[in-house]
């Protein structure tokens, strides 16, 4: 079943990429007590994700935080080492936290997986964004296959 606005995020695990290395976090603890702008990409270093999606959130980080977002997080079905390398390569710094969903547990739990096997990617998370208030989805934006519109930082800014 696909998550929807008003639903509480299910309990899953992420690996948070930090300057000190990988840190295991649960979704319940990570999203508790704050507003998080979360976006999901099919994969680190993939064309649209690297050229538009992540850079948009890096560029708009101050504006999102000025509108009440406590943290901006990116998730993908990639391991934490790839997510860390992508963060460094993109210059994400402190602007965007990388949450590795290495086994796709989060993508599966929220019902937002996609079959990328035609591209050699296997099962991945769809391209989407959500605003999560204290663990509850207050906005959900799921892209149509091959699109990049409603999950952008600009679109999210309009929702805050």
Secondary structure, 3 states (H helix, E strand, C coil): CCCCCCCECCCCEEEEEECCEEEEEEHHHHHCCCEEEEEECCCCCCHHHHHHHHHHHHHCHHHHHHCCCCEEEEEECCCHHHHHHHHHHHCCCCCCEEEECCCCHHHHHCCCEEECHHHCCCEEECCEEEEEECCEEEEEEECCCCCCCCCCHHHHHHHC
